[in-house]
Amino acid sequence: MAAVICGSLAFDTIMSFEGRFAEQILPEQLHILNVSFLVPALRRDFGGCAGNIAYSLKMLGGEPLPMATVGSDGYGYVARLHSLGISTQYVREVDETYTAQAMIMTDRDNNQITAFHPGAMMHAHVTRIEPRPDVKLGIISPDGRDAMIQHAQQFKSAGIPFVFDPGQGLPMFDGRELAAFIELSTWVTVNDYEGKMLSERTGWSSAEISRRVQGLVVTLGGEGCEVWVAGEKTLVPAVKAREIVDPTGCGDAWRGALLHGLEQDWPLARCARLGNQVGAIKIASRGPQNYSLQDALPRP
């Protein structure tokens, strides 16, 4: 069975700052912020939430169907998906735009500052989700605002259960809109910062959100994750990484594992354990799509 992955395909320009952001930014001067960071290391990677999640799910043996848009410069990304055996049936090219671009700077403590140009992603709503018998579930990850709203409604109309993963797109929506996403979705996943914002904007606690869906997962980075089902919380501990090299794409790697587990009808806590394992493997590699899972995963 396949999983529709709504989100971005993007080129990531990843830079490493050898110091600490906190040492360069003076809190009392934020109103006149003007800083520059020397970044000796720079590279360009394939990224974007849809691409990263699809990569993770494919490495686990799943059948991802990324639903995304690329610009006139996106032919290389489409070719890469083909080389990985990932379907591009729902990948649309939009002329006279650039493929989405993320400029990501990471300091020595793995804090990140990101600038994101959406480009072709803003046309993602043009592609519709329709019922099909080989699709078991889907996910809505950060995408164009219209696309996220319409795809949630289309998943529901098609009878396809889906994960609501607002990520960096969460600030685009007010409490009423976020509540509507939750009511339409089957599962919700956020990191701890997003979880606090989601609760503040909807007025619902994590326990209350979990009662409106089949489950809520709040990822906590190196502390593991909280799995909420029917108002009850289970803490799933983190998996120690071999080494910490680059956090870029760890959340997406985790979500690919989540989809894999949900496809197998696993309990949510078991899905989260696999996600923690995959995230620990990913963080030991540079870039969001350069890690390998072969012979690396113990049985969850």
Secondary structure, DSSP 4 states (H G I P E B T S, - for coil): -EEEEES--EEEEEEE-SS-HHHH--GGGGGG-------SEEEEEEE-HHHHHHHHHHHTT-EEEEEEEE-TT-HHHHHHHHHTT---TTEEE-TTSPPEEEEEEE-TTS-EEEEEE-GGGGGGGGSPP---TTEEEEEE-S--HHHHHHHHHHHHHHT--EEE--GGGGGGS-HHHHHHHHHH-SEEEEEHHHHHHHHHHH---HHHHHHHSSEEEEE-GGG-EEEEETTEEEEE-----S-----TTHHHHHHHHHHHHHHTT--HHHHHHHHHHHHHHHTTSSSTT----TTTPPP-
